[in-house]
Amino acid sequence: MVSLDVINQKLEDQSKKLDKIDETLVALAVQNAELKHLQMQVKAQWKILDSLTKPDGLLARIEKNNQDIQVFQKNCGYRDLQVQVKCIWATIVSMALGILFKYLSDTGGK
C-alpha cells in the first residue's frame, strides 16, 4: 500500500507542474494580446500607406504641388529674363537716342 506521504509528494509535484503550466498560459496570453496590438498597428499603418499611395492620395498631391511650384519658378525666371531683356533694350534705345540727340545738337539738325 502507498503511504500518504508519497501521495502528498506526488500531489505537490503535480501542483507545481500545474502552476508552471498556468504561468506559461498567462505569459502566452500576454504575448497574444501584444501580437494583436501589433497586428492592429500594422493594419493602421497599411491603411495610411494605402491612402498616401492612391492616385489621388497625399503623395500624389504633394508631387503635383511640387510640379506646380517648379512651373511657377520657371515662369518667374522666364519673366525675370524678359524684364532684363527689356531693360537692356531700353538702355540701348536710350543710348542711341542720346547719341542721336547729341549728333543733332552738334550738327544743328542738319
Gaussian input, Z-matrix of N, CA and C with variables (Angstrom, degrees):
# hf/3-21g

backbone

0 1
 N
 C     1     B1
 C     2     B2     1     A1
 N     3     B3     2     A2     1     D1
 C     4     B4     3     A3     2     D2
 C     5     B5     4     A4     3     D3
 N     6     B6     5     A5     4     D4
 C     7     B7     6     A6     5     D5
 C     8     B8     7     A7     6     D6
 N     9     B9     8     A8     7     D7
 C    10    B10     9     A9     8     D8
 C    11    B11    10    A10     9     D9
 N    12    B12    11    A11    10    D10
 C    13    B13    12    A12    11    D11
 C    14    B14    13    A13    12    D12
 N    15    B15    14    A14    13    D13
 C    16    B16    15    A15    14    D14
 C    17    B17    16    A16    15    D15
 N    18    B18    17    A17    16    D16
 C    19    B19    18    A18    17    D17
 C    20    B20    19    A19    18    D18
 N    21    B21    20    A20    19    D19
 C    22    B22    21    A21    20    D20
 C    23    B23    22    A22    21    D21
 N    24    B24    23    A23    22    D22
 C    25    B25    24    A24    23    D23
 C    26    B26    25    A25    24    D24
 N    27    B27    26    A26    25    D25
 C    28    B28    27    A27    26    D26
 C    29    B29    28    A28    27    D27
 N    30    B30    29    A29    28    D28
 C    31    B31    30    A30    29    D29
 C    32    B32    31    A31    30    D30
 N    33    B33    32    A32    31    D31
 C    34    B34    33    A33    32    D32
 C    35    B35    34    A34    33    D33
 N    36    B36    35    A35    34    D34
 C    37    B37    36    A36    35    D35
 C    38    B38    37    A37    36    D36
 N    39    B39    38    A38    37    D37
 C    40    B40    39    A39    38    D38
 C    41    B41    40    A40    39    D39
 N    42    B42    41    A41    40    D40
 C    43    B43    42    A42    41    D41
 C    44    B44    43    A43    42    D42
 N    45    B45    44    A44    43    D43
 C    46    B46    45    A45    44    D44
 C    47    B47    46    A46    45    D45
 N    48    B48    47    A47    46    D46
 C    49    B49    48    A48    47    D47
 C    50    B50    49    A49    48    D48
 N    51    B51    50    A50    49    D49
 C    52    B52    51    A51    50    D50
 C    53    B53    52    A52    51    D51
 N    54    B54    53    A53    52    D52
 C    55    B55    54    A54    53    D53
 C    56    B56    55    A55    54    D54
 N    57    B57    56    A56    55    D55
 C    58    B58    57    A57    56    D56
 C    59    B59    58    A58    57    D57
 N    60    B60    59    A59    58    D58
 C    61    B61    60    A60    59    D59
 C    62    B62    61    A61    60    D60
 N    63    B63    62    A62    61    D61
 C    64    B64    63    A63    62    D62
 C    65    B65    64    A64    63    D63
 N    66    B66    65    A65    64    D64
 C    67    B67    66    A66    65    D65
 C    68    B68    67    A67    66    D66
 N    69    B69    68    A68    67    D67
 C    70    B70    69    A69    68    D68
 C    71    B71    70    A70    69    D69
 N    72    B72    71    A71    70    D70
 C    73    B73    72    A72    71    D71
 C    74    B74    73    A73    72    D72
 N    75    B75    74    A74    73    D73
 C    76    B76    75    A75    74    D74
 C    77    B77    76    A76    75    D75
 N    78    B78    77    A77    76    D76
 C    79    B79    78    A78    77    D77
 C    80    B80    79    A79    78    D78
 N    81    B81    80    A80    79    D79
 C    82    B82    81    A81    80    D80
 C    83    B83    82    A82    81    D81
 N    84    B84    83    A83    82    D82
 C    85    B85    84    A84    83    D83
 C    86    B86    85    A85    84    D84
 N    87    B87    86    A86    85    D85
 C    88    B88    87    A87    86    D86
 C    89    B89    88    A88    87    D87
 N    90    B90    89    A89    88    D88
 C    91    B91    90    A90    89    D89
 C    92    B92    91    A91    90    D90
 N    93    B93    92    A92    91    D91
 C    94    B94    93    A93    92    D92
 C    95    B95    94    A94    93    D93
 N    96    B96    95    A95    94    D94
 C    97    B97    96    A96    95    D95
 C    98    B98    97    A97    96    D96
 N    99    B99    98    A98    97    D97
 C   100   B100    99    A99    98    D98
 C   101   B101   100   A100    99    D99
 N   102   B102   101   A101   100   D100
 C   103   B103   102   A102   101   D101
 C   104   B104   103   A103   102   D102
 N   105   B105   104   A104   103   D103
 C   106   B106   105   A105   104   D104
 C   107   B107   106   A106   105   D105
 N   108   B108   107   A107   106   D106
 C   109   B109   108   A108   107   D107
 C   110   B110   109   A109   108   D108
 N   111   B111   110   A110   109   D109
 C   112   B112   111   A111   110   D110
 C   113   B113   112   A112   111   D111
 N   114   B114   113   A113   112   D112
 C   115   B115   114   A114   113   D113
 C   116   B116   115   A115   114   D114
 N   117   B117   116   A116   115   D115
 C   118   B118   117   A117   116   D116
 C   119   B119   118   A118   117   D117
 N   120   B120   119   A119   118   D118
 C   121   B121   120   A120   119   D119
 C   122   B122   121   A121   120   D120
 N   123   B123   122   A122   121   D121
 C   124   B124   123   A123   122   D122
 C   125   B125   124   A124   123   D123
 N   126   B126   125   A125   124   D124
 C   127   B127   126   A126   125   D125
 C   128   B128   127   A127   126   D126
 N   129   B129   128   A128   127   D127
 C   130   B130   129   A129   128   D128
 C   131   B131   130   A130   129   D129
 N   132   B132   131   A131   130   D130
 C   133   B133   132   A132   131   D131
 C   134   B134   133   A133   132   D132
 N   135   B135   134   A134   133   D133
 C   136   B136   135   A135   134   D134
 C   137   B137   136   A136   135   D135
 N   138   B138   137   A137   136   D136
 C   139   B139   138   A138   137   D137
 C   140   B140   139   A139   138   D138
 N   141   B141   140   A140   139   D139
 C   142   B142   141   A141   140   D140
 C   143   B143   142   A142   141   D141
 N   144   B144   143   A143   142   D142
 C   145   B145   144   A144   143   D143
 C   146   B146   145   A145   144   D144
 N   147   B147   146   A146   145   D145
 C   148   B148   147   A147   146   D146
 C   149   B149   148   A148   147   D147
 N   150   B150   149   A149   148   D148
 C   151   B151   150   A150   149   D149
 C   152   B152   151   A151   150   D150
 N   153   B153   152   A152   151   D151
 C   154   B154   153   A153   152   D152
 C   155   B155   154   A154   153   D153
 N   156   B156   155   A155   154   D154
 C   157   B157   156   A156   155   D155
 C   158   B158   157   A157   156   D156
 N   159   B159   158   A158   157   D157
 C   160   B160   159   A159   158   D158
 C   161   B161   160   A160   159   D159
 N   162   B162   161   A161   160   D160
 C   163   B163   162   A162   161   D161
 C   164   B164   163   A163   162   D162
 N   165   B165   164   A164   163   D163
 C   166   B166   165   A165   164   D164
 C   167   B167   166   A166   165   D165
 N   168   B168   167   A167   166   D166
 C   169   B169   168   A168   167   D167
 C   170   B170   169   A169   168   D168
 N   171   B171   170   A170   169   D169
 C   172   B172   171   A171   170   D170
 C   173   B173   172   A172   171   D171
 N   174   B174   173   A173   172   D172
 C   175   B175   174   A174   173   D173
 C   176   B176   175   A175   174   D174
 N   177   B177   176   A176   175   D175
 C   178   B178   177   A177   176   D176
 C   179   B179   178   A178   177   D177
 N   180   B180   179   A179   178   D178
 C   181   B181   180   A180   179   D179
 C   182   B182   181   A181   180   D180
 N   183   B183   182   A182   181   D181
 C   184   B184   183   A183   182   D182
 C   185   B185   184   A184   183   D183
 N   186   B186   185   A185   184   D184
 C   187   B187   186   A186   185   D185
 C   188   B188   187   A187   186   D186
 N   189   B189   188   A188   187   D187
 C   190   B190   189   A189   188   D188
 C   191   B191   190   A190   189   D189
 N   192   B192   191   A191   190   D190
 C   193   B193   192   A192   191   D191
 C   194   B194   193   A193   192   D192
 N   195   B195   194   A194   193   D193
 C   196   B196   195   A195   194   D194
 C   197   B197   196   A196   195   D195
 N   198   B198   197   A197   196   D196
 C   199   B199   198   A198   197   D197
 C   200   B200   199   A199   198   D198
 N   201   B201   200   A200   199   D199
 C   202   B202   201   A201   200   D200
 C   203   B203   202   A202   201   D201
 N   204   B204   203   A203   202   D202
 C   205   B205   204   A204   203   D203
 C   206   B206   205   A205   204   D204
 N   207   B207   206   A206   205   D205
 C   208   B208   207   A207   206   D206
 C   209   B209   208   A208   207   D207
 N   210   B210   209   A209   208   D208
 C   211   B211   210   A210   209   D209
 C   212   B212   211   A211   210   D210
 N   213   B213   212   A212   211   D211
 C   214   B214   213   A213   212   D212
 C   215   B215   214   A214   213   D213
 N   216   B216   215   A215   214   D214
 C   217   B217   216   A216   215   D215
 C   218   B218   217   A217   216   D216
 N   219   B219   218   A218   217   D217
 C   220   B220   219   A219   218   D218
 C   221   B221   220   A220   219   D219
 N   222   B222   221   A221   220   D220
 C   223   B223   222   A222   221   D221
 C   224   B224   223   A223   222   D222
 N   225   B225   224   A224   223   D223
 C   226   B226   225   A225   224   D224
 C   227   B227   226   A226   225   D225
 N   228   B228   227   A227   226   D226
 C   229   B229   228   A228   227   D227
 C   230   B230   229   A229   228   D228
 N   231   B231   230   A230   229   D229
 C   232   B232   231   A231   230   D230
 C   233   B233   232   A232   231   D231
 N   234   B234   233   A233   232   D232
 C   235   B235   234   A234   233   D233
 C   236   B236   235   A235   234   D234
 N   237   B237   236   A236   235   D235
 C   238   B238   237   A237   236   D236
 C   239   B239   238   A238   237   D237
 N   240   B240   239   A239   238   D238
 C   241   B241   240   A240   239   D239
 C   242   B242   241   A241   240   D240
 N   243   B243   242   A242   241   D241
 C   244   B244   243   A243   242   D242
 C   245   B245   244   A244   243   D243
 N   246   B246   245   A245   244   D244
 C   247   B247   246   A246   245   D245
 C   248   B248   247   A247   246   D246
 N   249   B249   248   A248   247   D247
 C   250   B250   249   A249   248   D248
 C   251   B251   250   A250   249   D249
 N   252   B252   251   A251   250   D250
 C   253   B253   252   A252   251   D251
 C   254   B254   253   A253   252   D252
 N   255   B255   254   A254   253   D253
 C   256   B256   255   A255   254   D254
 C   257   B257   256   A256   255   D255
 N   258   B258   257   A257   256   D256
 C   259   B259   258   A258   257   D257
 C   260   B260   259   A259   258   D258
 N   261   B261   260   A260   259   D259
 C   262   B262   261   A261   260   D260
 C   263   B263   262   A262   261   D261
 N   264   B264   263   A263   262   D262
 C   265   B265   264   A264   263   D263
 C   266   B266   265   A265   264   D264
 N   267   B267   266   A266   265   D265
 C   268   B268   267   A267   266   D266
 C   269   B269   268   A268   267   D267
 N   270   B270   269   A269   268   D268
 C   271   B271   270   A270   269   D269
 C   272   B272   271   A271   270   D270
 N   273   B273   272   A272   271   D271
 C   274   B274   273   A273   272   D272
 C   275   B275   274   A274   273   D273
 N   276   B276   275   A275   274   D274
 C   277   B277   276   A276   275   D275
 C   278   B278   277   A277   276   D276
 N   279   B279   278   A278   277   D277
 C   280   B280   279   A279   278   D278
 C   281   B281   280   A280   279   D279
 N   282   B282   281   A281   280   D280
 C   283   B283   282   A282   281   D281
 C   284   B284   283   A283   282   D282
 N   285   B285   284   A284   283   D283
 C   286   B286   285   A285   284   D284
 C   287   B287   286   A286   285   D285
 N   288   B288   287   A287   286   D286
 C   289   B289   288   A288   287   D287
 C   290   B290   289   A289   288   D288
 N   291   B291   290   A290   289   D289
 C   292   B292   291   A291   290   D290
 C   293   B293   292   A292   291   D291
 N   294   B294   293   A293   292   D292
 C   295   B295   294   A294   293   D293
 C   296   B296   295   A295   294   D294
 N   297   B297   296   A296   295   D295
 C   298   B298   297   A297   296   D296
 C   299   B299   298   A298   297   D297
 N   300   B300   299   A299   298   D298
 C   301   B301   300   A300   299   D299
 C   302   B302   301   A301   300   D300
 N   303   B303   302   A302   301   D301
 C   304   B304   303   A303   302   D302
 C   305   B305   304   A304   303   D303
 N   306   B306   305   A305   304   D304
 C   307   B307   306   A306   305   D305
 C   308   B308   307   A307   306   D306
 N   309   B309   308   A308   307   D307
 C   310   B310   309   A309   308   D308
 C   311   B311   310   A310   309   D309
 N   312   B312   311   A311   310   D310
 C   313   B313   312   A312   311   D311
 C   314   B314   313   A313   312   D312
 N   315   B315   314   A314   313   D313
 C   316   B316   315   A315   314   D314
 C   317   B317   316   A316   315   D315
 N   318   B318   317   A317   316   D316
 C   319   B319   318   A318   317   D317
 C   320   B320   319   A319   318   D318
 N   321   B321   320   A320   319   D319
 C   322   B322   321   A321   320   D320
 C   323   B323   322   A322   321   D321
 N   324   B324   323   A323   322   D322
 C   325   B325   324   A324   323   D323
 C   326   B326   325   A325   324   D324
 N   327   B327   326   A326   325   D325
 C   328   B328   327   A327   326   D326
 C   329   B329   328   A328   327   D327

   B1=1.4375
   B2=1.5304
   B3=1.3401
   B4=1.4618
   B5=1.5222
   B6=1.2999
   B7=1.4576
   B8=1.5195
   B9=1.3089
   B10=1.4581
   B11=1.5213
   B12=1.3003
   B13=1.4646
   B14=1.5312
   B15=1.2983
   B16=1.4702
   B17=1.5280
   B18=1.3230
   B19=1.4668
   B20=1.5256
   B21=1.3321
   B22=1.4692
   B23=1.5312
   B24=1.3101
   B25=1.4704
   B26=1.5307
   B27=1.3263
   B28=1.4667
   B29=1.5306
   B30=1.3333
   B31=1.4636
   B32=1.5354
   B33=1.3210
   B34=1.4688
   B35=1.5281
   B36=1.3385
   B37=1.4695
   B38=1.5287
   B39=1.3369
   B40=1.4648
   B41=1.5360
   B42=1.3285
   B43=1.4636
   B44=1.5277
   B45=1.3451
   B46=1.4719
   B47=1.5277
   B48=1.3459
   B49=1.4672
   B50=1.5323
   B51=1.3289
   B52=1.4630
   B53=1.5321
   B54=1.3337
   B55=1.4610
   B56=1.5302
   B57=1.3541
   B58=1.4650
   B59=1.5339
   B60=1.3358
   B61=1.4698
   B62=1.5304
   B63=1.3299
   B64=1.4695
   B65=1.5309
   B66=1.3435
   B67=1.4663
   B68=1.5284
   B69=1.3187
   B70=1.4615
   B71=1.5210
   B72=1.3321
   B73=1.4604
   B74=1.5307
   B75=1.3132
   B76=1.4709
   B77=1.5273
   B78=1.3321
   B79=1.4668
   B80=1.5297
   B81=1.3337
   B82=1.4652
   B83=1.5206
   B84=1.3324
   B85=1.4623
   B86=1.5302
   B87=1.3295
   B88=1.4699
   B89=1.5290
   B90=1.3201
   B91=1.4617
   B92=1.5218
   B93=1.3132
   B94=1.4544
   B95=1.5366
   B96=1.3203
   B97=1.4633
   B98=1.5367
   B99=1.3385
   B100=1.4628
   B101=1.5296
   B102=1.3329
   B103=1.4642
   B104=1.5241
   B105=1.3285
   B106=1.4659
   B107=1.5210
   B108=1.3327
   B109=1.4718
   B110=1.5344
   B111=1.3213
   B112=1.4653
   B113=1.5258
   B114=1.3180
   B115=1.4675
   B116=1.5282
   B117=1.3195
   B118=1.4649
   B119=1.5196
   B120=1.3252
   B121=1.4666
   B122=1.5257
   B123=1.3141
   B124=1.4678
   B125=1.5234
   B126=1.3293
   B127=1.4666
   B128=1.5250
   B129=1.3264
   B130=1.4686
   B131=1.5301
   B132=1.3289
   B133=1.4676
   B134=1.5252
   B135=1.3332
   B136=1.4652
   B137=1.5209
   B138=1.3289
   B139=1.4688
   B140=1.5251
   B141=1.3193
   B142=1.4699
   B143=1.5193
   B144=1.3150
   B145=1.4651
   B146=1.5237
   B147=1.3250
   B148=1.4588
   B149=1.5297
   B150=1.3264
   B151=1.4689
   B152=1.5338
   B153=1.3246
   B154=1.4696
   B155=1.5175
   B156=1.3249
   B157=1.4595
   B158=1.5256
   B159=1.3062
   B160=1.4669
   B161=1.5281
   B162=1.3522
   B163=1.4662
   B164=1.5301
   B165=1.3203
   B166=1.4670
   B167=1.5312
   B168=1.3188
   B169=1.4619
   B170=1.5122
   B171=1.3042
   B172=1.4584
   B173=1.5260
   B174=1.3288
   B175=1.4687
   B176=1.5254
   B177=1.3245
   B178=1.4671
   B179=1.5258
   B180=1.3250
   B181=1.4685
   B182=1.5203
   B183=1.3333
   B184=1.4670
   B185=1.5266
   B186=1.3424
   B187=1.4664
   B188=1.5204
   B189=1.3369
   B190=1.4663
   B191=1.5229
   B192=1.3280
   B193=1.4635
   B194=1.5222
   B195=1.3325
   B196=1.4621
   B197=1.5191
   B198=1.3368
   B199=1.4624
   B200=1.5279
   B201=1.3304
   B202=1.4629
   B203=1.5288
   B204=1.3278
   B205=1.4696
   B206=1.5249
   B207=1.3317
   B208=1.4691
   B209=1.5249
   B210=1.3384
   B211=1.4677
   B212=1.5230
   B213=1.3247
   B214=1.4568
   B215=1.5363
   B216=1.3507
   B217=1.4662
   B218=1.5237
   B219=1.3189
   B220=1.4558
   B221=1.5240
   B222=1.3405
   B223=1.4561
   B224=1.5235
   B225=1.3283
   B226=1.4641
   B227=1.5285
   B228=1.3094
   B229=1.4630
   B230=1.5101
   B231=1.3312
   B232=1.4612
   B233=1.5135
   B234=1.3271
   B235=1.4669
   B236=1.5147
   B237=1.3411
   B238=1.4670
   B239=1.5176
   B240=1.3268
   B241=1.4555
   B242=1.5224
   B243=1.3319
   B244=1.4536
   B245=1.5285
   B246=1.3277
   B247=1.4687
   B248=1.5196
   B249=1.3283
   B250=1.4583
   B251=1.5203
   B252=1.3351
   B253=1.4662
   B254=1.5137
   B255=1.3271
   B256=1.4640
   B257=1.5252
   B258=1.3204
   B259=1.4628
   B260=1.5301
   B261=1.3266
   B262=1.4768
   B263=1.5222
   B264=1.3339
   B265=1.4620
   B266=1.5267
   B267=1.3146
   B268=1.4630
   B269=1.5239
   B270=1.3145
   B271=1.4705
   B272=1.5216
   B273=1.3379
   B274=1.4672
   B275=1.5216
   B276=1.3361
   B277=1.4678
   B278=1.5249
   B279=1.3240
   B280=1.4622
   B281=1.5261
   B282=1.3444
   B283=1.4754
   B284=1.5305
   B285=1.3331
   B286=1.4661
   B287=1.5192
   B288=1.3242
   B289=1.4685
   B290=1.5291
   B291=1.3306
   B292=1.4642
   B293=1.5114
   B294=1.3228
   B295=1.4622
   B296=1.5307
   B297=1.3491
   B298=1.4601
   B299=1.5201
   B300=1.3278
   B301=1.4659
   B302=1.5196
   B303=1.3150
   B304=1.4681
   B305=1.5299
   B306=1.3233
   B307=1.4599
   B308=1.5193
   B309=1.3489
   B310=1.4729
   B311=1.5151
   B312=1.3278
   B313=1.4649
   B314=1.5275
   B315=1.3368
   B316=1.4692
   B317=1.5337
   B318=1.3009
   B319=1.4646
   B320=1.5135
   B321=1.2895
   B322=1.4587
   B323=1.5131
   B324=1.3253
   B325=1.4543
   B326=1.5097
   B327=1.3245
   B328=1.4614
   B329=1.4894
   A1=109.62
   A2=114.71
   A3=120.84
   A4=108.69
   A5=114.70
   A6=118.09
   A7=110.52
   A8=115.11
   A9=121.52
   A10=111.50
   A11=118.68
   A12=122.26
   A13=110.91
   A14=115.74
   A15=120.21
   A16=109.61
   A17=115.73
   A18=120.36
   A19=109.88
   A20=116.76
   A21=120.71
   A22=111.22
   A23=115.79
   A24=120.05
   A25=110.07
   A26=116.46
   A27=120.51
   A28=111.15
   A29=116.32
   A30=120.43
   A31=110.97
   A32=115.90
   A33=119.94
   A34=110.46
   A35=116.82
   A36=120.63
   A37=111.14
   A38=114.77
   A39=119.40
   A40=110.74
   A41=115.66
   A42=120.64
   A43=110.35
   A44=117.42
   A45=120.89
   A46=110.39
   A47=115.46
   A48=118.89
   A49=110.65
   A50=116.00
   A51=120.08
   A52=110.95
   A53=116.41
   A54=119.97
   A55=110.78
   A56=115.60
   A57=119.41
   A58=110.79
   A59=115.37
   A60=119.66
   A61=110.00
   A62=116.55
   A63=120.71
   A64=110.99
   A65=116.52
   A66=120.61
   A67=110.73
   A68=114.91
   A69=119.81
   A70=110.62
   A71=116.37
   A72=120.37
   A73=111.55
   A74=116.56
   A75=120.17
   A76=110.08
   A77=117.12
   A78=121.01
   A79=110.74
   A80=116.39
   A81=120.07
   A82=111.51
   A83=116.60
   A84=120.18
   A85=110.72
   A86=116.43
   A87=120.95
   A88=110.04
   A89=116.68
   A90=120.31
   A91=111.26
   A92=117.02
   A93=121.11
   A94=110.27
   A95=116.81
   A96=121.19
   A97=110.30
   A98=116.68
   A99=120.02
   A100=111.25
   A101=116.09
   A102=119.73
   A103=111.31
   A104=117.48
   A105=120.23
   A106=110.53
   A107=116.04
   A108=120.40
   A109=110.09
   A110=117.27
   A111=121.17
   A112=110.95
   A113=116.05
   A114=120.15
   A115=110.00
   A116=117.33
   A117=120.90
   A118=110.73
   A119=117.20
   A120=120.77
   A121=110.99
   A122=116.65
   A123=120.42
   A124=110.17
   A125=117.30
   A126=120.30
   A127=110.70
   A128=116.21
   A129=119.62
   A130=110.53
   A131=116.68
   A132=119.71
   A133=111.13
   A134=117.24
   A135=119.60
   A136=110.74
   A137=116.32
   A138=119.52
   A139=110.36
   A140=116.65
   A141=120.52
   A142=109.87
   A143=116.51
   A144=120.75
   A145=110.74
   A146=115.87
   A147=120.10
   A148=110.42
   A149=116.92
   A150=119.55
   A151=111.21
   A152=117.02
   A153=119.71
   A154=111.90
   A155=116.64
   A156=120.28
   A157=113.77
   A158=118.48
   A159=120.28
   A160=108.57
   A161=117.05
   A162=119.43
   A163=113.42
   A164=116.94
   A165=119.82
   A166=110.91
   A167=116.38
   A168=121.03
   A169=113.07
   A170=114.58
   A171=121.34
   A172=112.37
   A173=117.41
   A174=119.43
   A175=111.15
   A176=117.03
   A177=120.40
   A178=110.03
   A179=116.43
   A180=119.16
   A181=111.26
   A182=117.43
   A183=120.37
   A184=110.16
   A185=116.66
   A186=120.85
   A187=110.53
   A188=117.17
   A189=121.03
   A190=110.14
   A191=117.17
   A192=120.40
   A193=110.99
   A194=117.28
   A195=120.54
   A196=110.63
   A197=116.73
   A198=119.98
   A199=110.52
   A200=116.89
   A201=120.48
   A202=110.97
   A203=115.68
   A204=119.95
   A205=110.50
   A206=116.82
   A207=120.00
   A208=111.04
   A209=116.92
   A210=120.28
   A211=109.71
   A212=116.43
   A213=120.43
   A214=111.00
   A215=115.87
   A216=119.21
   A217=110.96
   A218=116.63
   A219=120.76
   A220=109.86
   A221=115.88
   A222=120.27
   A223=111.48
   A224=116.08
   A225=119.09
   A226=109.62
   A227=116.74
   A228=119.90
   A229=110.67
   A230=117.49
   A231=122.31
   A232=109.74
   A233=116.70
   A234=120.40
   A235=110.52
   A236=116.35
   A237=119.16
   A238=110.46
   A239=116.47
   A240=120.79
   A241=110.24
   A242=117.77
   A243=121.08
   A244=110.73
   A245=116.40
   A246=120.36
   A247=110.18
   A248=117.30
   A249=120.42
   A250=110.92
   A251=117.93
   A252=121.34
   A253=110.12
   A254=117.33
   A255=120.49
   A256=110.81
   A257=117.16
   A258=120.57
   A259=110.70
   A260=116.16
   A261=119.76
   A262=109.54
   A263=117.46
   A264=120.71
   A265=110.77
   A266=117.32
   A267=120.37
   A268=110.09
   A269=117.52
   A270=121.28
   A271=110.18
   A272=116.50
   A273=120.13
   A274=110.13
   A275=116.66
   A276=120.08
   A277=110.91
   A278=116.69
   A279=118.67
   A280=110.91
   A281=116.84
   A282=119.19
   A283=110.24
   A284=116.45
   A285=119.96
   A286=110.72
   A287=115.93
   A288=118.81
   A289=110.85
   A290=114.84
   A291=118.20
   A292=111.29
   A293=117.60
   A294=122.12
   A295=109.72
   A296=116.62
   A297=120.85
   A298=111.17
   A299=117.04
   A300=120.03
   A301=111.17
   A302=117.43
   A303=121.39
   A304=109.91
   A305=116.05
   A306=121.30
   A307=110.13
   A308=115.11
   A309=118.61
   A310=111.64
   A311=116.88
   A312=118.64
   A313=110.74
   A314=116.70
   A315=119.74
   A316=111.28
   A317=116.41
   A318=119.44
   A319=111.79
   A320=117.93
   A321=120.97
   A322=112.31
   A323=117.25
   A324=121.37
   A325=113.08
   A326=117.34
   A327=119.49
   A328=112.20
   D1=146.26
   D2=-176.46
   D3=-87.16
   D4=135.28
   D5=-178.04
   D6=-78.21
   D7=160.23
   D8=179.59
   D9=-64.64
   D10=-33.20
   D11=179.08
   D12=-62.38
   D13=-41.91
   D14=179.78
   D15=-65.94
   D16=-43.18
   D17=179.13
   D18=-63.31
   D19=-44.93
   D20=178.71
   D21=-61.60
   D22=-41.02
   D23=179.46
   D24=-62.74
   D25=-44.88
   D26=178.78
   D27=-62.97
   D28=-39.91
   D29=178.30
   D30=-64.73
   D31=-40.48
   D32=177.88
   D33=-64.38
   D34=-42.43
   D35=177.50
   D36=-61.05
   D37=-44.30
   D38=178.77
   D39=-64.47
   D40=-38.34
   D41=179.01
   D42=-64.39
   D43=-40.40
   D44=177.99
   D45=-65.16
   D46=-40.53
   D47=178.13
   D48=-63.41
   D49=-40.76
   D50=178.74
   D51=-65.76
   D52=-38.29
   D53=177.27
   D54=-62.01
   D55=-42.28
   D56=178.39
   D57=-64.36
   D58=-39.17
   D59=177.74
   D60=-64.10
   D61=-41.23
   D62=177.76
   D63=-61.78
   D64=-44.11
   D65=178.58
   D66=-61.07
   D67=-41.63
   D68=179.29
   D69=-64.32
   D70=-42.80
   D71=179.19
   D72=-63.75
   D73=-39.87
   D74=177.48
   D75=-64.28
   D76=-44.61
   D77=178.95
   D78=-61.68
   D79=-41.08
   D80=177.93
   D81=-65.56
   D82=-38.09
   D83=178.33
   D84=-64.31
   D85=-40.46
   D86=177.36
   D87=-63.56
   D88=-46.55
   D89=178.79
   D90=-62.34
   D91=-39.31
   D92=178.25
   D93=-61.38
   D94=-43.96
   D95=178.60
   D96=-62.78
   D97=-42.10
   D98=178.05
   D99=-63.51
   D100=-41.23
   D101=178.78
   D102=-64.78
   D103=-39.58
   D104=177.58
   D105=-63.87
   D106=-39.86
   D107=177.66
   D108=-62.94
   D109=-45.05
   D110=177.71
   D111=-62.79
   D112=-39.39
   D113=178.98
   D114=-62.16
   D115=-41.53
   D116=177.60
   D117=-63.65
   D118=-40.98
   D119=178.28
   D120=-63.39
   D121=-42.93
   D122=179.54
   D123=-63.26
   D124=-43.52
   D125=178.16
   D126=-60.44
   D127=-42.56
   D128=179.23
   D129=-63.86
   D130=-41.09
   D131=179.17
   D132=-66.59
   D133=-36.38
   D134=176.29
   D135=-64.02
   D136=-39.90
   D137=177.88
   D138=-62.53
   D139=-42.47
   D140=178.22
   D141=-63.28
   D142=-46.72
   D143=179.58
   D144=-61.09
   D145=-41.25
   D146=179.13
   D147=-63.05
   D148=-42.85
   D149=-179.80
   D150=-68.32
   D151=-28.83
   D152=178.30
   D153=-73.20
   D154=-35.31
   D155=-171.22
   D156=-97.30
   D157=0.98
   D158=176.38
   D159=-63.56
   D160=157.29
   D161=179.23
   D162=-56.85
   D163=-30.39
   D164=177.69
   D165=-109.06
   D166=19.46
   D167=-177.58
   D168=-77.04
   D169=-177.27
   D170=-175.31
   D171=-61.58
   D172=-43.81
   D173=-179.33
   D174=-63.18
   D175=-38.21
   D176=178.55
   D177=-65.92
   D178=-39.66
   D179=178.77
   D180=-68.16
   D181=-37.93
   D182=177.11
   D183=-63.75
   D184=-43.65
   D185=178.75
   D186=-61.83
   D187=-42.68
   D188=178.47
   D189=-62.49
   D190=-43.20
   D191=178.04
   D192=-62.35
   D193=-40.88
   D194=177.74
   D195=-61.68
   D196=-42.10
   D197=178.03
   D198=-64.14
   D199=-42.40
   D200=178.37
   D201=-61.30
   D202=-41.12
   D203=178.97
   D204=-64.70
   D205=-42.42
   D206=179.27
   D207=-63.24
   D208=-41.69
   D209=177.55
   D210=-63.04
   D211=-44.15
   D212=179.14
   D213=-60.52
   D214=-45.68
   D215=179.33
   D216=-63.78
   D217=-39.12
   D218=178.68
   D219=-63.51
   D220=-44.78
   D221=178.97
   D222=-63.80
   D223=-39.91
   D224=178.27
   D225=-64.12
   D226=-42.20
   D227=177.68
   D228=-62.34
   D229=-39.23
   D230=178.62
   D231=-65.76
   D232=-42.40
   D233=177.98
   D234=-64.19
   D235=-41.93
   D236=177.41
   D237=-59.08
   D238=-41.04
   D239=178.56
   D240=-64.67
   D241=-41.08
   D242=177.49
   D243=-60.93
   D244=-43.28
   D245=179.02
   D246=-63.48
   D247=-42.59
   D248=179.47
   D249=-62.79
   D250=-42.14
   D251=178.59
   D252=-63.74
   D253=-42.86
   D254=177.81
   D255=-61.72
   D256=-40.73
   D257=178.37
   D258=-63.93
   D259=-41.18
   D260=178.73
   D261=-63.55
   D262=-45.81
   D263=178.63
   D264=-62.70
   D265=-41.00
   D266=178.53
   D267=-62.46
   D268=-39.52
   D269=177.99
   D270=-65.08
   D271=-44.96
   D272=-179.96
   D273=-62.30
   D274=-45.37
   D275=-179.89
   D276=-63.73
   D277=-43.27
   D278=-179.49
   D279=-65.89
   D280=-36.98
   D281=176.80
   D282=-66.63
   D283=-41.22
   D284=178.82
   D285=-64.16
   D286=-42.58
   D287=178.07
   D288=-64.96
   D289=-38.75
   D290=177.43
   D291=-61.92
   D292=-43.70
   D293=178.47
   D294=-64.29
   D295=-42.49
   D296=179.39
   D297=-62.77
   D298=-45.93
   D299=179.00
   D300=-64.82
   D301=-38.48
   D302=177.04
   D303=-62.80
   D304=-43.74
   D305=179.12
   D306=-63.19
   D307=-45.12
   D308=-179.35
   D309=-66.06
   D310=-37.75
   D311=179.57
   D312=-71.42
   D313=-35.40
   D314=178.73
   D315=-70.40
   D316=-36.50
   D317=-176.56
   D318=-93.76
   D319=-5.44
   D320=179.33
   D321=76.61
   D322=21.27
   D323=176.32
   D324=82.68
   D325=12.48
   D326=-178.48
   D327=-89.84

